[in-house]
Amino acid sequence: MLTSANLAAILPFPDIDPIAVSLGPLSIHWYGLAYVAGILLGWFYARRLVDNGKLWLNDTAPMTRQHLDDFILWVALGIVLGGRIGYILFYDLDQVLANPIRAIQVWNGGMSFHGGLIGTTVAMFLFARRNQIPAWSMFDIVAAVAPIGLFFGRIANFINGELWGRVTDVPWAMVFCSPHVIAAHNGACPAGPDPRHPSQLYEAGIEGIILFLVLFILTRWALALKKPGTVSGIFVIGYAFSRIFVEFFRQPDEQLGYLLGTNWLTMGMVLSLPMVAIGLWAVIRARQAAAGQTA
């Protein structure tokens, strides 16, 4: 229960304009810059991994810098198209069927990570096949850099005052209302006046920083890239458990709410559960393949 002491301890939500730069009629949003930063920094780090042949099977990277340069457009399309289509199918299908123009209104709901993952996987598979790159190595290098994009994306969610957490009385709770948030929603504050978990920051820390460090250790010290599929599998497992954990603090999408009559089960959890099985399968397959090569 909230008390006056709790309320006094609530952290102020920073009033950051979601629009980073305005050039006449052109507005550049932090959300868009987050995508650009994630892709470009991921591309830079991926090039460093490719340059280090000792990290790879047979001490030779199965792709070149030029491949990574060409792949940027593919992965951007996979993220954006997959993320939007995934959100519509998983979270907003009824509303889109009732009003099809809503499908291109990215400010209504935005993107789905699980959809973006599917879109990126399709892009990776097609690109690898076209360029005769081992698919699992393609998956691994993208998985190794993906937490960078997740980090920036969640920070952008925080700046936008969206995907907020559940109501709470923890000392670091925030009221997700600010003049810019209210202005962006025609004078309303969607999160209401209650203090909530800053779940976007939880996700940025766990899915972004911690998962990146785990994969960094695996690639640099454990030489996991020498067992294609290992990094991909660990990334999928790590993201799934991170998302399931944070869903206990994150407010579910209004149009779906909690599932199966519970007060805790969310669509984010349901979509993440199969990822654990897929990730475990990828890691086991990688170990078996490596054992077969050394037998």
Backbone bond lengths (Angstrom), bond angles and torsions (degrees), N, CA, C in turn:
res aa  C-N    CA-C-N  psi(-1)  N-CA   C-N-CA  omega(-1)  CA-C   N-CA-C  phi
1 M - - - 1.474 - - 1.523 109.72 -
2 L 1.328 115.69 137.93 1.457 119.96 -178.10 1.524 110.44 -77.07
3 T 1.307 115.44 137.41 1.451 121.91 176.64 1.517 108.76 -122.29
4 S 1.338 116.26 173.12 1.462 119.05 178.19 1.522 110.81 -63.06
5 A 1.352 116.07 -33.01 1.464 119.23 178.22 1.515 110.67 -67.45
6 N 1.356 116.35 -40.80 1.457 120.04 177.07 1.518 110.83 -60.50
7 L 1.331 115.19 -46.78 1.460 119.96 -176.95 1.523 111.33 -62.63
8 A 1.327 116.49 -36.04 1.456 120.00 -179.63 1.518 111.39 -68.21
9 A 1.356 115.31 -25.54 1.459 119.25 -177.02 1.524 113.03 -88.86
10 I 1.344 116.90 -7.01 1.461 120.02 -177.64 1.532 110.32 -62.49
11 L 1.324 115.71 133.78 1.454 120.10 179.25 1.524 110.10 -76.66
12 P 1.316 117.80 141.09 1.466 119.36 177.44 1.521 110.69 -72.73
13 F 1.316 115.70 137.61 1.460 120.20 175.69 1.530 108.01 -78.60
14 P 1.331 118.53 125.24 1.467 120.33 -175.85 1.522 111.91 -65.52
15 D 1.298 115.26 134.31 1.467 120.80 -179.12 1.529 109.16 -87.52
16 I 1.319 115.95 80.36 1.465 121.88 -179.46 1.522 108.61 -103.28
17 D 1.294 115.90 128.96 1.465 120.50 178.34 1.533 108.98 -66.00
18 P 1.354 118.71 123.98 1.460 120.56 177.30 1.525 113.33 -59.20
19 I 1.336 115.96 -20.79 1.465 120.58 177.13 1.522 108.38 -90.94
20 A 1.313 116.30 114.88 1.467 120.59 -176.84 1.514 111.49 -75.46
21 V 1.339 116.19 -42.93 1.466 121.38 -176.07 1.519 108.91 -142.04
22 S 1.314 116.35 136.09 1.459 121.32 174.57 1.521 109.00 -119.84
23 L 1.319 115.41 124.71 1.463 121.77 177.80 1.519 107.94 -123.40
24 G 1.336 114.97 88.22 1.454 118.82 -176.01 1.518 109.56 64.37
25 P 1.345 117.71 -127.56 1.472 119.89 179.84 1.528 113.25 -77.02
26 L 1.330 116.83 -9.17 1.460 121.33 -177.47 1.523 110.23 -90.35
27 S 1.336 115.84 125.22 1.456 121.53 177.85 1.523 109.55 -119.26
28 I 1.324 115.73 129.24 1.463 121.37 178.45 1.518 107.77 -107.77
29 H 1.336 116.43 118.17 1.451 122.19 -176.14 1.528 111.04 -90.52
30 W 1.330 114.62 152.68 1.459 119.73 176.08 1.525 110.62 -59.69
31 Y 1.319 117.46 -33.29 1.461 120.97 -179.31 1.525 110.58 -61.98
32 G 1.339 115.85 -43.94 1.453 119.45 177.50 1.514 112.14 -66.32
33 L 1.333 115.90 -40.34 1.459 119.20 177.66 1.527 111.63 -64.69
34 A 1.346 116.73 -31.62 1.465 119.86 177.80 1.520 110.74 -63.66
35 Y 1.329 116.59 -41.75 1.462 120.14 177.06 1.525 110.73 -62.57
36 V 1.326 116.14 -44.59 1.463 120.43 -179.29 1.527 110.24 -63.57
37 A 1.337 116.93 -46.01 1.462 120.80 -179.61 1.522 111.34 -62.53
38 G 1.327 116.73 -42.66 1.453 120.45 179.83 1.511 112.61 -62.76
39 I 1.328 116.33 -44.08 1.461 120.70 -179.11 1.530 111.28 -68.52
40 L 1.332 117.06 -44.82 1.465 119.95 -176.73 1.530 112.07 -69.72
41 L 1.333 117.67 -43.09 1.463 119.58 178.31 1.525 110.76 -68.63
42 G 1.323 116.35 -35.57 1.456 119.54 175.16 1.522 111.45 -64.15
43 W 1.322 115.96 -41.16 1.470 121.34 177.92 1.530 110.19 -62.48
44 F 1.339 116.88 -42.48 1.470 120.62 179.51 1.528 110.96 -63.04
45 Y 1.325 116.57 -45.43 1.468 120.34 -179.41 1.532 110.42 -67.35
46 A 1.324 117.42 -38.75 1.463 120.50 178.57 1.528 111.00 -62.16
47 R 1.320 116.69 -38.63 1.473 119.81 177.24 1.525 110.84 -62.88
48 R 1.330 117.13 -36.45 1.467 120.20 177.66 1.536 110.50 -65.57
49 L 1.319 116.44 -38.63 1.465 119.98 178.23 1.531 111.03 -65.94
50 V 1.313 116.53 -40.77 1.466 120.91 179.77 1.527 110.56 -66.38
51 D 1.315 116.96 -34.52 1.464 120.73 -178.66 1.530 112.64 -68.24
52 N 1.323 116.87 -23.02 1.465 121.30 -176.82 1.529 109.51 -96.35
53 G 1.313 116.92 89.52 1.454 121.34 -176.77 1.514 113.85 -61.72
54 K 1.341 117.63 -26.20 1.464 121.00 -177.58 1.529 112.83 -65.78
55 L 1.334 116.62 -16.37 1.462 119.64 -179.28 1.526 112.27 -80.42
56 W 1.343 116.42 -14.03 1.451 120.56 -169.34 1.524 112.48 -108.31
57 L 1.310 114.84 162.17 1.458 121.62 175.66 1.523 109.56 -59.05
58 N 1.333 115.99 134.82 1.470 122.60 -178.04 1.526 112.43 63.55
59 D 1.350 116.70 18.73 1.472 122.79 177.22 1.523 113.31 57.93
60 T 1.322 115.77 28.71 1.470 120.11 178.85 1.518 109.13 -141.32
61 A 1.321 116.80 126.24 1.463 120.20 177.20 1.528 109.50 -67.30
62 P 1.331 117.73 138.48 1.470 120.64 -177.71 1.521 113.75 -81.18
63 M 1.332 116.97 6.63 1.456 120.95 178.84 1.524 108.64 -146.98
64 T 1.299 116.87 168.24 1.459 122.12 -177.06 1.524 110.96 -115.80
65 R 1.316 114.96 171.19 1.471 119.25 174.58 1.525 111.10 -59.58
66 Q 1.323 116.38 -37.01 1.457 119.66 -179.88 1.522 111.13 -62.67
67 H 1.325 116.14 -38.58 1.459 119.30 175.76 1.523 110.80 -58.45
68 L 1.328 116.72 -45.69 1.459 120.62 -179.21 1.525 111.45 -64.78
69 D 1.328 115.99 -38.10 1.467 119.68 177.50 1.530 110.41 -61.09
70 D 1.322 116.06 -42.81 1.471 120.60 -179.21 1.528 111.41 -70.70
71 F 1.324 116.11 -28.31 1.467 119.92 -174.29 1.524 112.55 -76.12
72 I 1.319 118.73 -18.02 1.469 121.14 -176.65 1.528 111.44 -54.44
73 L 1.314 117.74 -46.60 1.470 120.34 -179.32 1.519 110.66 -64.38
74 W 1.315 116.64 -40.75 1.458 121.06 -179.63 1.531 110.65 -61.31
75 V 1.314 116.52 -48.24 1.462 119.40 -176.53 1.527 111.05 -69.23
76 A 1.332 117.55 -34.59 1.462 120.54 177.86 1.527 110.33 -62.30
77 L 1.323 116.50 -44.94 1.462 120.28 178.27 1.525 111.27 -65.33
78 G 1.331 116.14 -40.40 1.453 119.76 179.29 1.519 112.21 -62.20
79 I 1.332 116.58 -42.87 1.460 120.91 -179.90 1.525 111.30 -65.74
80 V 1.329 115.90 -50.02 1.465 120.07 -174.20 1.528 111.60 -69.48
81 L 1.332 117.30 -50.78 1.466 119.89 -178.49 1.526 111.34 -67.65
82 G 1.333 115.99 -45.53 1.461 118.86 179.18 1.514 111.93 -64.23
83 G 1.337 116.51 -41.78 1.457 120.11 -179.20 1.517 112.30 -62.86
84 R 1.325 116.65 -42.66 1.470 119.60 -178.96 1.523 111.72 -72.22
85 I 1.328 116.47 -46.85 1.464 119.86 179.58 1.530 110.20 -62.28
86 G 1.342 115.92 -40.47 1.451 119.65 178.32 1.510 112.30 -61.79
87 Y 1.341 117.48 -41.21 1.462 119.40 179.13 1.523 110.50 -62.59
88 I 1.324 116.34 -42.44 1.464 119.85 -179.61 1.527 110.51 -61.79
89 L 1.332 117.05 -47.16 1.466 120.97 -176.04 1.523 112.61 -70.33
90 F 1.338 117.25 -40.28 1.459 120.79 -173.86 1.525 113.67 -86.50
91 Y 1.337 116.85 -30.40 1.461 119.23 -168.99 1.534 114.95 -125.46
92 D 1.308 119.09 -22.29 1.465 119.47 -165.58 1.529 113.11 -137.55
93 L 1.331 118.15 22.21 1.466 120.37 -171.66 1.521 112.21 -63.75
94 D 1.328 118.08 -44.29 1.467 120.41 -177.71 1.519 111.53 -60.25
95 Q 1.335 116.27 -43.59 1.469 119.53 -179.04 1.516 111.63 -66.93
96 V 1.335 117.34 -37.45 1.468 120.62 179.75 1.519 111.01 -70.07
97 L 1.335 116.96 -38.08 1.465 119.37 177.20 1.530 110.97 -64.31
98 A 1.323 115.71 -35.21 1.459 119.56 178.52 1.526 112.31 -75.18
99 N 1.333 115.83 -30.14 1.466 121.07 -178.92 1.525 108.98 -141.55
100 P 1.342 118.77 83.37 1.474 122.21 -172.78 1.521 114.80 -55.16
101 I 1.339 118.52 -28.58 1.463 119.88 -179.11 1.525 110.38 -63.84
102 R 1.327 117.17 -19.72 1.465 122.06 179.14 1.527 111.30 -62.30
103 A 1.331 116.70 -23.08 1.467 120.92 -177.98 1.523 112.25 -60.25
104 I 1.322 117.61 -31.97 1.466 120.67 -178.78 1.530 111.69 -100.53
105 Q 1.327 117.02 2.34 1.464 120.87 177.03 1.527 108.28 -88.72
106 V 1.329 115.61 82.84 1.465 120.01 -173.09 1.524 112.65 -64.80
107 W 1.338 116.98 -16.29 1.466 118.91 177.80 1.534 111.06 -77.00
108 N 1.328 117.63 -12.13 1.464 121.33 174.84 1.522 108.96 -94.52
109 G 1.316 116.17 86.12 1.464 120.45 177.82 1.499 114.25 99.91
110 G 1.320 117.22 -43.52 1.457 119.24 176.59 1.510 113.91 83.61
111 M 1.350 116.17 -126.47 1.457 121.90 -168.84 1.527 110.52 -123.05
112 S 1.324 115.10 158.36 1.461 121.78 175.77 1.524 109.05 -114.95
113 F 1.348 116.78 130.08 1.459 118.43 177.41 1.518 110.73 -61.78
114 H 1.328 116.98 -44.13 1.462 119.69 -176.40 1.536 110.87 -62.80
115 G 1.331 116.59 -37.76 1.460 119.57 175.27 1.515 111.77 -67.22
116 G 1.353 116.06 -40.91 1.460 119.87 177.06 1.510 111.99 -62.71
117 L 1.353 116.69 -36.01 1.465 120.43 177.47 1.523 111.05 -64.30
118 I 1.329 116.13 -42.77 1.468 119.43 178.36 1.525 110.60 -64.35
119 G 1.342 116.34 -44.36 1.465 120.10 179.60 1.516 111.90 -62.39
120 T 1.337 116.32 -41.60 1.461 120.40 178.96 1.520 111.03 -66.95
121 T 1.336 117.48 -38.16 1.469 121.35 178.75 1.524 110.66 -62.52
122 V 1.326 116.33 -43.13 1.470 119.93 177.42 1.523 110.10 -61.96
123 A 1.347 116.63 -44.35 1.469 120.63 179.35 1.519 111.19 -61.66
124 M 1.336 116.94 -42.88 1.470 120.59 179.36 1.518 111.28 -63.28
125 F 1.322 116.49 -44.72 1.465 119.96 -178.23 1.525 111.40 -62.77
126 L 1.327 116.28 -46.14 1.463 119.93 -179.08 1.527 111.28 -65.80
127 F 1.335 116.86 -41.97 1.460 120.35 -179.75 1.526 110.85 -65.80
128 A 1.337 116.30 -43.52 1.464 120.04 179.86 1.523 110.71 -62.54
129 R 1.302 116.73 -42.33 1.473 120.46 -179.98 1.522 110.56 -65.08
130 R 1.324 116.51 -42.13 1.463 119.82 -178.21 1.525 111.60 -66.18
131 N 1.329 116.80 -33.52 1.461 120.61 -175.61 1.528 113.57 -104.98
132 Q 1.330 115.47 10.49 1.467 121.56 176.67 1.536 111.71 56.08
133 I 1.336 115.01 45.45 1.458 122.36 175.94 1.524 107.76 -104.67
134 P 1.329 119.28 135.72 1.462 120.49 176.06 1.534 110.60 -54.40
135 A 1.323 116.77 123.50 1.462 120.67 -172.98 1.527 112.37 -58.86
136 W 1.336 117.33 -41.12 1.461 118.93 -177.01 1.527 111.68 -66.14
137 S 1.317 117.40 -34.72 1.471 119.63 176.76 1.527 110.51 -68.77
138 M 1.332 116.48 -34.96 1.464 120.51 175.77 1.523 109.66 -63.80
139 F 1.335 115.86 -44.93 1.461 119.81 178.01 1.529 111.18 -60.72
140 D 1.331 116.35 -41.22 1.469 120.65 -176.04 1.520 112.58 -63.66
141 I 1.316 116.58 -44.22 1.460 118.08 -175.68 1.521 111.15 -69.93
142 V 1.325 117.21 -34.41 1.463 119.70 176.45 1.525 110.22 -70.49
143 A 1.339 116.62 -39.65 1.471 119.85 178.07 1.525 111.44 -61.71
144 A 1.329 116.77 -37.87 1.465 121.05 -178.15 1.525 112.22 -63.38
145 V 1.335 117.00 -29.88 1.463 119.93 -176.77 1.522 112.77 -102.74
146 A 1.334 118.13 -11.09 1.463 121.41 -175.16 1.527 113.84 -57.85
147 P 1.347 120.30 -37.81 1.469 118.64 179.87 1.523 114.15 -58.60
148 I 1.323 117.43 -24.09 1.473 120.07 177.38 1.524 109.17 -62.49
149 G 1.320 116.24 -47.38 1.460 120.25 178.18 1.512 112.56 -65.70
150 L 1.338 116.83 -37.83 1.460 119.98 178.43 1.525 110.93 -61.96
151 F 1.320 116.47 -41.00 1.461 120.71 179.91 1.529 110.87 -60.03
152 F 1.325 116.62 -52.26 1.466 119.64 -177.73 1.527 111.38 -65.82
153 G 1.322 116.57 -36.28 1.460 119.29 179.27 1.517 112.10 -63.46
154 R 1.337 117.59 -42.22 1.467 120.36 179.95 1.527 111.54 -70.19
155 I 1.328 117.36 -34.43 1.461 119.57 175.26 1.528 109.88 -63.37
156 A 1.327 116.88 -39.48 1.462 120.20 177.52 1.527 110.70 -65.10
157 N 1.342 117.69 -39.25 1.468 120.33 175.25 1.526 110.51 -58.46
158 F 1.324 116.28 -40.08 1.466 120.75 179.92 1.525 110.63 -65.51
159 I 1.325 116.64 -45.76 1.467 120.28 179.34 1.523 110.64 -59.81
160 N 1.333 116.48 -38.64 1.463 121.05 -178.74 1.527 112.51 -75.73
161 G 1.333 117.17 -10.35 1.458 119.42 -177.66 1.508 112.11 66.59
162 E 1.346 117.20 41.26 1.463 121.92 -177.64 1.530 109.63 -127.98
163 L 1.331 116.12 165.04 1.465 122.16 -178.60 1.524 110.92 54.78
164 W 1.314 115.35 43.32 1.449 121.39 -177.54 1.525 111.23 -73.43
165 G 1.347 115.22 171.90 1.451 121.45 -177.18 1.518 113.37 -90.56
166 R 1.310 114.50 -176.66 1.460 121.47 179.54 1.529 110.14 -77.57
167 V 1.307 115.09 160.17 1.465 121.15 178.67 1.526 109.09 -62.19
168 T 1.334 116.48 136.60 1.454 121.25 -176.92 1.517 110.38 -154.30
169 D 1.332 114.89 167.19 1.471 119.31 175.74 1.526 111.11 -119.21
170 V 1.335 117.79 20.19 1.463 119.74 177.33 1.529 109.30 -65.48
171 P 1.329 118.77 153.44 1.465 121.27 -175.25 1.526 114.51 -61.63
172 W 1.338 116.63 -23.77 1.467 118.68 -178.54 1.533 112.56 -98.21
173 A 1.328 116.37 15.60 1.466 119.71 177.77 1.526 110.56 -63.56
174 M 1.321 115.34 155.86 1.464 121.00 -179.76 1.525 110.37 -134.99
175 V 1.310 115.75 147.53 1.460 121.65 170.64 1.525 106.34 -95.11
176 F 1.323 116.15 114.57 1.462 120.05 -171.90 1.524 111.61 -83.98
177 C 1.306 114.34 56.12 1.461 121.31 174.15 1.526 107.84 -127.94
178 S 1.279 115.97 134.29 1.457 122.21 174.99 1.516 106.79 -151.75
179 P 1.305 118.67 162.25 1.471 119.63 179.15 1.521 113.11 -52.72
180 H 1.332 117.47 -39.04 1.467 118.97 -178.94 1.527 111.99 -71.29
181 V 1.330 116.94 -39.30 1.466 119.93 177.55 1.523 110.05 -64.20
182 I 1.324 116.63 -44.88 1.466 120.85 -180.00 1.526 110.89 -62.94
183 A 1.334 116.31 -41.65 1.465 119.75 179.25 1.519 111.72 -64.55
184 A 1.342 116.10 -36.54 1.465 120.12 -179.23 1.525 112.49 -70.23
185 H 1.342 117.29 -17.12 1.469 121.37 -178.10 1.531 110.93 -118.58
186 N 1.323 115.59 35.78 1.468 121.99 173.07 1.536 112.25 54.38
187 G 1.332 115.50 45.01 1.452 119.88 174.58 1.515 115.10 87.60
188 A 1.329 116.88 2.49 1.471 120.01 -179.27 1.522 110.10 -109.52
189 C 1.317 115.25 160.33 1.467 121.39 175.10 1.527 106.96 -118.75
190 P 1.336 118.80 100.39 1.472 121.44 -173.03 1.519 113.88 -57.73
191 A 1.321 118.00 -33.83 1.464 120.51 -177.37 1.519 112.25 -78.58
192 G 1.323 117.56 -10.84 1.446 120.25 -179.74 1.517 112.76 77.15
193 P 1.326 117.28 -178.16 1.470 121.34 -174.37 1.526 114.37 -85.87
194 D 1.340 117.76 -3.26 1.458 120.32 -175.18 1.528 112.02 -79.60
195 P 1.334 117.86 144.01 1.469 120.79 175.00 1.526 109.99 -71.40
196 R 1.324 116.34 139.68 1.454 121.68 -174.40 1.527 111.57 -133.97
197 H 1.334 114.74 161.78 1.456 120.11 173.07 1.536 109.45 -63.60
198 P 1.334 118.86 134.57 1.472 120.65 171.43 1.539 108.98 -79.27
199 S 1.320 115.81 68.24 1.469 120.99 -171.97 1.524 112.35 -64.34
200 Q 1.339 116.93 -23.27 1.477 118.44 176.39 1.528 110.58 -62.23
201 L 1.345 116.34 -37.13 1.463 120.05 179.38 1.523 110.99 -73.34
202 Y 1.332 116.94 -33.50 1.464 119.11 174.66 1.530 109.62 -59.59
203 E 1.331 115.21 -45.49 1.468 119.91 -178.56 1.528 111.18 -66.97
204 A 1.323 116.69 -40.26 1.464 119.64 178.17 1.521 110.92 -60.05
205 G 1.339 116.20 -39.67 1.459 119.95 -179.06 1.514 113.36 -73.11
206 I 1.347 116.97 -42.25 1.463 120.18 -175.08 1.529 111.44 -83.53
207 E 1.346 116.25 -54.06 1.466 120.19 -178.02 1.522 111.84 -71.73
208 G 1.326 115.66 -29.36 1.452 119.31 -177.26 1.515 113.07 -92.76
209 I 1.327 117.11 -70.79 1.465 120.15 -171.78 1.530 112.12 -71.47
210 I 1.333 117.34 -53.61 1.471 119.75 -175.23 1.526 111.19 -64.51
211 L 1.328 117.38 -45.65 1.471 119.75 -179.22 1.521 110.88 -64.92
212 F 1.337 117.43 -37.11 1.461 119.60 176.72 1.526 111.04 -61.46
213 L 1.334 116.59 -44.48 1.466 120.10 -178.99 1.530 111.22 -64.39
214 V 1.327 117.33 -39.67 1.468 120.26 177.08 1.525 110.75 -60.22
215 L 1.320 116.54 -46.71 1.468 120.24 -179.22 1.525 111.29 -70.31
216 F 1.333 117.18 -32.33 1.473 120.62 176.07 1.520 110.18 -61.51
217 I 1.326 116.33 -45.50 1.472 120.51 178.66 1.527 110.35 -63.01
218 L 1.324 116.69 -42.16 1.465 120.11 -179.37 1.527 111.62 -63.44
219 T 1.325 117.07 -41.62 1.461 119.59 -176.22 1.523 112.10 -78.44
220 R 1.328 117.51 -39.13 1.468 120.84 -174.02 1.526 113.48 -85.73
221 W 1.314 116.77 -41.03 1.464 120.11 -173.35 1.533 112.46 -104.63
222 A 1.329 117.29 -40.48 1.465 119.75 -179.74 1.531 111.91 -87.53
223 L 1.345 116.49 -6.11 1.474 122.22 178.39 1.530 111.69 52.45
224 A 1.337 115.46 44.54 1.466 120.78 -176.53 1.519 113.15 -67.38
225 L 1.348 117.63 -20.30 1.464 119.39 178.83 1.527 112.08 -66.90
226 K 1.317 116.30 -15.92 1.467 119.95 176.99 1.530 111.59 -75.55
227 K 1.328 116.58 -11.14 1.465 122.08 174.68 1.524 107.67 -118.55
228 P 1.340 117.45 81.97 1.474 121.02 -173.86 1.527 112.72 -51.74
229 G 1.305 114.68 129.71 1.451 121.71 -179.09 1.513 112.82 108.21
230 T 1.328 117.52 -20.47 1.455 120.78 -178.25 1.527 111.97 -66.72
231 V 1.321 117.03 -49.65 1.469 120.49 -178.76 1.523 110.33 -63.58
232 S 1.322 116.46 -41.04 1.469 120.23 178.13 1.517 110.72 -59.96
233 G 1.338 115.56 -47.23 1.453 119.81 -178.20 1.512 112.50 -63.29
234 I 1.331 117.75 -43.80 1.461 121.27 179.42 1.526 110.65 -65.12
235 F 1.319 117.00 -38.69 1.468 119.57 177.58 1.524 110.71 -61.19
236 V 1.325 116.45 -47.64 1.465 120.11 -178.02 1.528 110.57 -62.90
237 I 1.330 117.05 -44.28 1.466 120.60 178.24 1.531 110.17 -63.46
238 G 1.329 116.39 -46.41 1.463 120.72 -178.23 1.512 112.41 -61.88
239 Y 1.333 116.50 -43.16 1.461 118.56 178.58 1.518 110.68 -65.03
240 A 1.342 116.55 -43.69 1.458 120.06 -177.36 1.524 111.43 -58.86
241 F 1.332 117.37 -48.60 1.459 119.97 -179.94 1.527 111.33 -66.37
242 S 1.335 116.92 -37.35 1.470 120.51 178.06 1.521 110.34 -61.91
243 R 1.342 115.76 -46.32 1.467 120.06 -177.51 1.527 111.14 -66.79
244 I 1.333 116.79 -42.43 1.460 119.56 178.90 1.530 110.33 -60.43
245 F 1.335 116.68 -43.07 1.465 120.79 179.51 1.525 110.74 -62.33
246 V 1.322 117.37 -48.38 1.468 120.20 -176.01 1.526 111.20 -68.28
247 E 1.338 118.10 -27.32 1.458 120.54 179.93 1.528 112.01 -60.84
248 F 1.326 118.09 -22.33 1.462 120.67 176.38 1.531 111.52 -70.72
249 F 1.324 116.98 -14.59 1.466 121.60 -179.54 1.528 112.26 -114.60
250 R 1.314 116.85 -12.13 1.466 121.49 -174.97 1.523 110.45 -95.89
251 Q 1.319 116.33 138.91 1.458 121.68 177.70 1.528 109.16 -71.30
252 P 1.343 118.32 127.79 1.469 119.19 -179.87 1.524 111.09 -69.32
253 D 1.317 115.59 160.49 1.461 120.16 179.10 1.525 110.24 -58.92
254 E 1.320 115.52 135.37 1.466 120.94 -172.76 1.525 112.21 -57.84
255 Q 1.342 117.30 -40.00 1.451 119.95 -175.07 1.527 113.19 -73.03
256 L 1.345 116.56 -14.64 1.461 120.30 179.17 1.527 112.36 -110.01
257 G 1.331 116.31 -42.82 1.451 119.99 -176.68 1.518 111.47 65.52
258 Y 1.325 115.79 -154.39 1.458 120.77 177.19 1.520 109.19 -84.35
259 L 1.330 116.12 151.59 1.454 121.58 -173.78 1.521 111.97 -101.07
260 L 1.341 115.37 154.86 1.468 123.79 173.45 1.529 113.07 57.02
261 G 1.323 115.88 30.70 1.456 119.95 176.25 1.507 115.33 72.69
262 T 1.328 117.73 12.57 1.463 121.06 179.66 1.519 109.99 -89.57
263 N 1.322 115.44 174.54 1.468 120.09 172.47 1.523 110.42 -115.42
264 W 1.370 115.84 25.89 1.462 119.45 -178.59 1.523 113.81 -148.01
265 L 1.336 119.11 -28.73 1.466 121.27 -175.08 1.528 110.75 -78.14
266 T 1.355 116.59 126.83 1.456 121.43 -178.26 1.522 110.91 -123.18
267 M 1.320 115.20 165.92 1.461 120.10 177.92 1.527 110.57 -63.19
268 G 1.323 117.72 -35.18 1.460 120.52 178.07 1.514 111.86 -59.59
269 M 1.336 117.03 -38.37 1.465 120.71 177.08 1.520 110.96 -67.59
270 V 1.317 115.99 -45.56 1.470 120.78 -177.98 1.524 110.86 -60.40
271 L 1.323 117.07 -42.50 1.463 120.49 -179.45 1.523 112.10 -71.76
272 S 1.325 116.99 -23.84 1.464 120.07 -177.83 1.526 112.63 -84.58
273 L 1.323 118.16 -27.17 1.458 120.58 -177.28 1.533 113.35 -57.62
274 P 1.342 119.80 -47.05 1.467 118.73 178.42 1.531 112.87 -62.26
275 M 1.340 116.92 -25.05 1.456 120.34 179.91 1.526 111.05 -64.17
276 V 1.335 117.19 -33.08 1.465 119.95 178.67 1.525 109.96 -62.42
277 A 1.339 115.67 -46.00 1.471 119.80 179.94 1.522 111.36 -64.72
278 I 1.332 116.66 -42.00 1.473 120.78 179.76 1.524 110.25 -64.24
279 G 1.325 116.93 -42.89 1.460 120.26 179.61 1.514 112.36 -64.43
280 L 1.342 117.17 -42.70 1.462 120.42 177.67 1.521 111.05 -61.95
281 W 1.330 115.77 -42.24 1.470 119.85 177.95 1.528 110.38 -60.19
282 A 1.343 118.07 -42.80 1.462 121.67 -178.79 1.524 111.13 -63.72
283 V 1.340 117.33 -42.32 1.465 120.68 -179.89 1.527 110.58 -66.53
284 I 1.331 117.44 -44.53 1.471 120.88 179.59 1.520 110.80 -63.78
285 R 1.330 116.24 -42.43 1.465 120.17 178.73 1.523 110.96 -61.32
286 A 1.356 116.13 -40.67 1.469 120.50 179.78 1.524 111.18 -64.07
287 R 1.333 116.81 -42.64 1.465 120.60 179.42 1.524 111.14 -65.05
288 Q 1.302 116.36 -41.62 1.460 119.87 179.61 1.525 111.48 -66.18
289 A 1.327 116.35 -40.28 1.465 120.00 178.75 1.521 110.42 -64.75
290 A 1.342 117.07 -41.18 1.473 120.31 179.33 1.532 110.72 -66.21
291 A 1.338 116.56 -38.66 1.461 120.13 178.98 1.522 110.79 -66.28
292 G 1.332 117.41 -36.54 1.452 121.46 177.78 1.517 113.01 -65.14
293 Q 1.353 115.96 -33.69 1.465 119.67 -179.55 1.510 112.10 -73.60
294 T 1.352 116.84 -28.57 1.463 119.68 -177.61 1.524 112.91 -93.87
295 A 1.353 115.55 -9.05 1.470 118.99 -178.26 1.513 111.80 -70.28
